[in-house]
């Protein structure tokens, strides 16, 4: 029986696709393997996981933080976001730490219409926070988180208000996530 020396275009295409898929999968596997080996060698450890020898996890440390009331509407929203992320089961009855947060908001026009009114604005919110050890009565961690978000300004005032409030809520959510992450890093270094 003679071997078929002529292949159709489809057969050649299928063979090259199979070969390239195998090569791509092989490269991805090797990249994943190298990444896992590098992470294990550099001392990487999950932030919220209890390590051997630790008395408490970072999540347990969060339960010792009382969040001080914040002023203004943006302060109330941030306070609620922080409670959801840091104290999901409620404020601690005997806190070890007090988290004080100061929120400032600024807005700037980035685009204007031909009549000189703003059509797009940037809203920036900066939260400066201070973690106080209540037993020692001193500050143990001071930091700042910021977020900027854009929103459209419409000729309809209600639409502009909704757009601005949505941007504010997104900014405050990002800030709450950032505060939780930075506090988690602080607590992981303390344990």
C-alpha positions as CSV (number, residue, x, y, z in Angstrom):
1,X,0.0,0.0,0.0
2,X,1.4,3.4,-1.0
3,X,1.6,6.2,1.6
4,X,-0.5,9.3,0.7
5,X,2.1,12.0,0.1
6,X,-0.5,14.7,-0.6
7,X,-2.5,16.3,2.2
8,X,-5.4,18.6,1.8
9,X,-5.3,22.1,3.2
10,X,-7.7,21.2,5.9
11,X,-5.5,18.3,7.1
12,X,-2.4,20.4,7.2
13,X,-4.3,23.1,9.1
14,X,-5.7,20.7,11.7
15,X,-2.2,19.2,12.3
16,X,-0.7,22.6,12.8
17,X,-3.5,23.7,15.2
18,X,-3.0,20.5,17.2
19,X,0.7,21.1,17.4
20,X,0.4,24.7,18.4
21,X,-2.3,23.9,21.1
22,X,0.1,21.3,22.6
23,X,2.9,23.8,22.6
24,X,0.8,26.5,24.2
25,X,-0.5,24.1,26.9
26,X,3.1,23.0,27.5
27,X,4.3,26.6,27.9
28,X,1.4,27.4,30.3
29,X,2.1,24.4,32.4
30,X,5.8,25.2,32.7
31,X,5.0,28.9,33.5
32,X,2.6,27.8,36.2
33,X,5.1,25.3,37.6
34,X,7.9,28.0,37.7
35,X,5.5,30.5,39.4
36,X,4.5,28.0,42.1
37,X,8.2,27.1,42.8
38,X,9.2,30.8,42.9
39,X,6.4,31.7,45.3
40,X,7.2,28.9,47.7
41,X,10.8,29.8,47.7
42,X,10.4,33.5,48.4
43,X,8.4,33.1,51.6
44,X,5.0,33.9,50.2
45,X,2.1,33.1,52.5
46,X,-1.6,33.8,52.4
47,X,-2.5,36.9,54.4
48,X,-5.7,35.7,56.0
49,X,-4.6,32.1,56.7
50,X,-3.5,31.0,60.2
51,X,0.1,30.1,60.2
52,X,1.7,27.5,62.5
53,X,2.7,28.9,65.8
54,X,0.2,31.8,65.6
55,X,-2.3,32.3,68.3
56,X,-4.7,34.3,66.2
57,X,-5.3,35.0,62.5
58,X,-5.5,38.4,60.9
59,X,-9.3,38.0,60.7
60,X,-9.3,37.5,64.5
61,X,-7.3,40.7,64.8
62,X,-9.9,42.5,62.8
63,X,-12.5,41.5,65.5
64,X,-10.5,43.5,68.1
65,X,-10.8,46.8,66.1
66,X,-13.6,49.3,67.0
67,X,-14.3,51.7,64.2
68,X,-15.0,55.2,65.5
69,X,-18.0,57.1,64.0
70,X,-17.2,59.2,61.0
71,X,-18.7,62.6,60.2
72,X,-20.7,63.5,57.1
73,X,-22.6,61.4,54.6
74,X,-19.4,60.0,53.0
75,X,-18.1,59.1,56.5
76,X,-21.3,57.2,57.2
77,X,-21.0,55.2,54.0
78,X,-17.3,54.5,54.6
79,X,-18.0,53.5,58.2
80,X,-20.6,50.9,56.9
81,X,-18.2,49.6,54.3
82,X,-15.5,49.2,56.9
83,X,-17.8,47.4,59.4
84,X,-18.8,45.0,56.6
85,X,-15.1,44.3,55.9
86,X,-13.5,44.4,59.3
87,X,-16.4,43.7,61.8
88,X,-19.0,41.7,59.9
89,X,-20.3,40.3,63.2
90,X,-20.6,43.7,64.9
91,X,-18.3,46.0,66.9
92,X,-16.2,44.2,69.5
93,X,-17.5,44.4,73.1
94,X,-13.9,44.8,74.5
95,X,-11.8,46.3,71.7
96,X,-8.1,46.4,71.7
97,X,-7.8,49.0,68.9
98,X,-9.7,52.0,67.8
99,X,-9.7,53.0,64.1
100,X,-10.1,56.7,63.5
101,X,-10.7,57.8,59.9
102,X,-10.8,61.3,58.4
103,X,-12.3,61.6,55.0
104,X,-11.8,64.5,52.5
105,X,-13.4,64.8,49.1
106,X,-12.5,67.0,46.2
107,X,-14.0,67.4,42.7
108,X,-12.5,68.8,39.5
109,X,-13.9,69.3,36.1
110,X,-12.1,67.4,33.4
111,X,-14.3,68.2,30.4
112,X,-16.5,71.2,29.5
113,X,-19.3,71.8,27.0
114,X,-19.2,74.7,24.5
115,X,-21.3,76.7,26.9
116,X,-18.7,76.4,29.7
117,X,-20.5,74.0,31.9
118,X,-18.8,70.8,33.1
119,X,-19.6,67.6,31.2
120,X,-17.3,65.2,33.1
121,X,-15.8,65.5,36.6
122,X,-13.2,63.6,38.6
123,X,-14.0,63.0,42.2
124,X,-11.1,62.1,44.6
125,X,-11.6,60.9,48.1
126,X,-8.7,60.6,50.6
127,X,-9.1,58.8,53.9
128,X,-6.4,59.3,56.5
129,X,-6.6,56.7,59.2
130,X,-5.0,56.1,62.6
131,X,-5.1,52.8,64.5
132,X,-4.8,53.4,68.2
133,X,-3.8,50.7,70.7
134,X,-6.3,51.4,73.5
135,X,-4.2,49.7,76.2
136,X,-1.1,51.7,75.5
137,X,-3.0,54.8,74.5
138,X,-0.8,55.5,71.5
139,X,-1.0,55.3,67.7
140,X,0.4,52.1,66.3
141,X,-0.4,52.6,62.6
142,X,-1.1,55.7,60.5
143,X,-1.7,55.6,56.8
144,X,-3.7,57.0,53.9
145,X,-5.9,55.6,51.2
146,X,-7.2,57.4,48.1
147,X,-9.4,56.7,45.2
148,X,-10.4,58.7,42.1
149,X,-13.4,58.1,40.0
150,X,-15.0,60.0,37.1
151,X,-18.7,60.7,36.5
152,X,-20.7,62.4,33.8
153,X,-22.4,65.8,34.5
154,X,-25.8,65.9,32.7
155,X,-28.2,68.7,32.0
156,X,-30.7,66.9,34.1
157,X,-29.7,67.6,37.8
158,X,-31.1,64.3,39.1
159,X,-29.0,62.3,36.6
160,X,-25.9,64.2,37.6
161,X,-26.7,63.6,41.3
162,X,-27.1,59.8,40.8
163,X,-23.9,59.7,38.7
164,X,-22.0,61.6,41.5
165,X,-23.4,59.4,44.3
166,X,-22.4,56.2,42.3
167,X,-18.9,57.5,41.9
168,X,-18.7,58.3,45.6
169,X,-19.9,54.9,46.6
170,X,-17.3,53.2,44.3
171,X,-14.5,55.4,45.7
172,X,-15.5,54.6,49.3
173,X,-15.7,50.9,48.5
174,X,-12.2,50.9,47.1
175,X,-10.9,52.8,50.1
176,X,-12.5,50.4,52.5
177,X,-10.9,47.5,50.7
178,X,-7.5,49.2,50.8
179,X,-7.8,50.0,54.5
180,X,-8.7,46.4,55.2
181,X,-5.7,45.2,53.2
182,X,-3.2,47.6,54.8
183,X,-4.5,46.7,58.3
184,X,-4.2,43.0,57.4
185,X,-0.6,43.5,56.4
186,X,0.0,45.4,59.7
187,X,-1.5,42.7,61.8
188,X,0.3,39.9,59.9
189,X,3.6,41.5,60.7
190,X,2.6,41.8,64.4
191,X,1.9,38.1,64.7
